[in-house]
């Protein structure tokens, strides 16, 4: 495998790990939200699962064994209510945005870069939606993912 191909696989493994963490995290988020707003968490979960599945397929096509999800993840802070759940959703979107942003620097080819830009934009948009529901969070951040 060439250096470029190895770098690309390593990058895809990092974004896959981030997507695994986001899928796990949205299980926590959804469990603490009122029923009336759980659809937002389900929608985010579906989006992250779709990205996870896409990246898994890309790694398989390159002959790489996709990194597995961890059995559990450490939360960045306690999540015991709906406000904390929304804060966790903001954190998850910041994390995936940062990982996809970093991927842009190493992925070659229009299709992969388009995937990364789309994932970054999606995470930034979802992050904005969650930030608007968290008291004290800024509504926007400059240069999402940085």
MOTAKA-V56588 format. One record per residue. RES is the residue in one letter. SS is DSSP state (hx for helix, st for strand, lp for the rest). PHI is phi in whole degrees, -180 to 180 (* if undefined). D_FIRST is the distance of its C-alpha to the first C-alpha in whole Angstrom. Layout:
BEGIN
{{RES & SS & PHI & D_FIRST} {RES & SS & PHI & D_FIRST}}
END
This chain:
BEGIN
{{X & lp & * & 0} {X & lp & -69 & 4} {X & hx & -60 & 7} {X & hx & -64 & 8} {X & hx & -66 & 6} {X & hx & -64 & 6} {X & hx & -64 & 10} {X & hx & -63 & 11} {X & hx & -63 & 10} {X & hx & -61 & 12} {X & hx & -65 & 15} {X & hx & -63 & 15} {X & hx & -65 & 16} {X & hx & -65 & 18} {X & hx & -71 & 20} {X & hx & -64 & 20} {X & hx & -61 & 22} {X & hx & -65 & 24} {X & hx & -68 & 25} {X & hx & -58 & 26} {X & hx & -64 & 28} {X & hx & -65 & 30} {X & hx & -61 & 30} {X & hx & -62 & 32} {X & hx & -63 & 34} {X & hx & -69 & 35} {X & hx & -64 & 37} {X & hx & -70 & 39} {X & hx & -57 & 40} {X & hx & -61 & 41} {X & hx & -71 & 43} {X & lp & -115 & 45} {X & lp & -98 & 46} {X & lp & -63 & 49} {X & hx & -52 & 49} {X & hx & -62 & 50} {X & hx & -118 & 46} {X & hx & -66 & 44} {X & hx & -61 & 43} {X & hx & -63 & 41} {X & hx & -69 & 39} {X & hx & -64 & 38} {X & hx & -63 & 37} {X & hx & -64 & 35} {X & hx & -60 & 33} {X & hx & -61 & 33} {X & hx & -64 & 31} {X & hx & -69 & 29} {X & hx & -64 & 28} {X & hx & -64 & 27} {X & hx & -64 & 24} {X & hx & -57 & 23} {X & hx & -66 & 23} {X & hx & -63 & 21} {X & hx & -68 & 19} {X & hx & -58 & 18} {X & hx & -65 & 18} {X & hx & -62 & 15} {X & hx & -67 & 13} {X & hx & -61 & 14} {X & hx & -65 & 13} {X & lp & -95 & 10} {X & lp & 78 & 10} {X & lp & -97 & 11} {X & lp & -86 & 14} {X & lp & -63 & 16} {X & lp & -60 & 18} {X & lp & -83 & 22} {X & lp & -69 & 25} {X & lp & -73 & 27} {X & lp & -66 & 30} {X & lp & -164 & 32} {X & lp & -133 & 32} {X & lp & -82 & 34} {X & lp & -75 & 36} {X & lp & -74 & 37} {X & lp & -164 & 40} {X & lp & -64 & 43} {X & lp & -122 & 43} {X & lp & -127 & 46} {X & lp & -152 & 48} {X & hx & -66 & 47} {X & hx & -65 & 47} {X & hx & -65 & 44} {X & hx & -63 & 42} {X & hx & -66 & 42} {X & hx & -62 & 41} {X & hx & -65 & 38} {X & hx & -61 & 37} {X & hx & -59 & 37} {X & hx & -61 & 35} {X & hx & -63 & 32} {X & hx & -69 & 32} {X & hx & -61 & 32} {X & hx & -65 & 29} {X & hx & -70 & 27} {X & hx & -61 & 28} {X & hx & -64 & 27} {X & hx & -68 & 23} {X & hx & -68 & 23} {X & hx & -61 & 24} {X & hx & -63 & 22} {X & hx & -64 & 19} {X & hx & -57 & 20} {X & lp & -75 & 19} {X & lp & -120 & 16} {X & lp & -83 & 15} {X & lp & -111 & 15} {X & lp & 93 & 17} {X & hx & -61 & 20} {X & hx & -65 & 20} {X & hx & -68 & 18} {X & hx & -67 & 20} {X & hx & -64 & 23} {X & hx & -60 & 22} {X & hx & -65 & 22} {X & hx & -64 & 26} {X & hx & -62 & 27} {X & hx & -66 & 26} {X & hx & -62 & 28} {X & hx & -64 & 31} {X & hx & -63 & 31} {X & hx & -64 & 31} {X & hx & -64 & 33} {X & hx & -68 & 36} {X & hx & -64 & 36} {X & hx & -59 & 36} {X & hx & -61 & 39} {X & hx & -60 & 41} {X & hx & -71 & 41} {X & hx & -60 & 42} {X & lp & -64 & 45} {X & lp & -99 & 46} {X & lp & -114 & 46} {X & lp & -58 & 49} {X & lp & 88 & 48} {X & lp & -81 & 44} {X & lp & -66 & 44} {X & lp & -71 & 44} {X & lp & -134 & 41} {X & lp & -129 & 38} {X & lp & -71 & 37} {X & lp & 52 & 34} {X & lp & -53 & 33} {X & lp & 91 & 29} {X & lp & -102 & 30}}
END
